Amino acid sequence: MEPSARKSLKPDALAQARRVLIRDVWNGYSPIAPFHQDFDLCPEADAFVGMARFAVSHDEQLRGEVEIAIPGGVMEEFFRTLATARLERGEYVPYWDHTDDFPFVEIVLELPNEKIEFSTTSQGTERAPWKCVLGTETYVVNSGAPMRALRALEPYLQHDRLRELIETARERGPS
């Protein structure tokens, strides 16, 4: 493939995922950081179900987990939006424009015959750019398509549980 070559993803192929892993970690200038959110989802009947796990602080003393279920139609929207990501051959260089703000977001799709990994440490709008590893090839996504895909899942990810842990950590103070 030429250096500027692009690869496209097919929503139907992504929808064959046997497992979807999502990790969202933030670290930065806060006495109670980092904040971890991990989601492990597998298809069952007409939904993707699994666990949402949350942790707050360096020693991760505040933890929580809850079962979640994301309707099949919502997951279809997630896969359709993720498939709009234009994969361009190139080196991933995260965008940073300030200090003390260190995000890490990762989406891993375990398909029947391959794994696709999207990740970013960018501070930019919609965390762009993103890195995509598909097989042995690495691509860059110069849009926020992966973050837009995640937004479709937001109502089901139980972020209130993380907010509760953060509030508890603030009340307790740094460890």
ABEGO torsion letter per residue (X at the ends): XBAABBBBBBAAAAAABABBBBBBBBBEBBAAOBBBBBBBBBBBEABBBEBBBBBBEAAGABBBBBBBBBBAAAAAAAAAAAAABBBBBEBBBBBBABBGBBBBBBBBBBBAABBBBBBBABABBGGOBBBBBBEABBBBBABAAAAAAAAAAAAAAGAAAAAAAAAAAAAAEBX
